[in-house]
Amino acid sequence: MGTFDKSMTEELNLLLKFPSDSLMQGLKIHNDATQSTVQAAQSLYSKGLITQSDGGYLTDLGIEVADHARRVYSALLRKLN
């Protein structure tokens, strides 16, 4: 097992930006977005996680991966008592 590299982190961060309360909402990556965000979207599209290279909607696989990303994010936010 390896570690998350910078491009993977960008992809995870972008997945976290997709709305979790409605599958009928997507994202549009605008031309003023950072290059790393544009590359993350293109990578997620090529991996079949989103429907368009500039955002769109999460695919079934994207929904599953985004859900896992949210769980990891929530777990890492927890403070130890």
C-alpha positions as CSV (number, residue, x, y, z in Angstrom):
1,M,0.0,0.0,0.0
2,G,1.2,3.5,-0.8
3,T,0.3,7.0,0.2
4,F,-1.9,9.6,-1.4
5,D,0.1,11.7,-3.8
6,K,-0.8,15.3,-4.6
7,S,-2.9,14.5,-7.6
8,M,-4.9,11.9,-5.6
9,T,-5.4,14.5,-2.9
10,E,-6.7,17.0,-5.5
11,E,-9.1,14.3,-6.8
12,L,-10.4,13.5,-3.3
13,N,-10.9,17.2,-2.5
14,L,-12.9,17.6,-5.7
15,L,-15.0,14.6,-4.9
16,L,-15.8,16.2,-1.5
17,K,-17.2,19.2,-3.3
18,F,-20.0,17.3,-5.0
19,P,-23.3,17.7,-3.2
20,S,-24.1,14.7,-1.0
21,D,-27.7,15.6,-0.4
22,S,-28.9,15.2,-4.0
23,L,-27.7,13.1,-6.9
24,M,-29.4,15.6,-9.2
25,Q,-26.8,18.2,-8.5
26,G,-23.4,18.3,-10.1
27,L,-20.4,20.6,-10.5
28,K,-19.0,22.7,-13.3
29,I,-15.3,23.5,-13.3
30,H,-15.0,27.0,-14.7
31,N,-12.0,28.3,-16.7
32,D,-10.8,30.4,-13.7
33,A,-10.3,27.2,-11.7
34,T,-6.8,26.2,-10.7
35,Q,-4.9,24.0,-13.0
36,S,-4.8,21.3,-10.3
37,T,-8.6,21.3,-10.1
38,V,-8.9,21.1,-13.9
39,Q,-6.5,18.2,-13.9
40,A,-8.3,16.5,-11.1
41,A,-11.6,16.7,-12.9
42,Q,-10.1,15.4,-16.1
43,S,-8.5,12.5,-14.2
44,L,-11.8,11.6,-12.4
45,Y,-13.6,11.7,-15.8
46,S,-11.0,9.3,-17.3
47,K,-11.4,7.0,-14.4
48,G,-15.2,6.9,-14.8
49,L,-16.1,8.7,-11.6
50,I,-17.7,11.8,-13.1
51,T,-19.7,12.3,-16.3
52,Q,-17.9,15.2,-17.9
53,S,-14.2,16.2,-18.1
54,D,-15.2,19.6,-16.6
55,G,-17.4,18.2,-13.8
56,G,-20.9,17.1,-14.5
57,Y,-22.4,14.5,-12.2
58,L,-21.0,11.6,-10.2
59,T,-21.3,8.2,-11.8
60,D,-22.3,5.2,-9.7
61,L,-18.7,4.5,-9.0
62,G,-18.1,8.2,-8.3
63,I,-21.0,8.2,-5.7
64,E,-19.4,5.2,-4.0
65,V,-15.9,6.7,-3.9
66,A,-17.2,10.1,-2.8
67,D,-19.1,8.4,0.0
68,H,-15.9,6.6,1.1
69,A,-14.0,9.9,0.9
70,R,-16.5,11.7,3.1
71,R,-16.2,8.9,5.7
72,V,-12.4,9.1,5.7
73,Y,-12.7,12.9,6.0
74,S,-15.1,12.7,8.9
75,A,-13.0,10.1,10.7
76,L,-9.9,12.2,10.4
77,L,-11.7,15.3,11.8
78,R,-12.6,13.5,15.0
79,K,-10.7,14.6,18.1
80,L,-9.5,12.1,20.6
81,N,-10.8,12.7,24.1
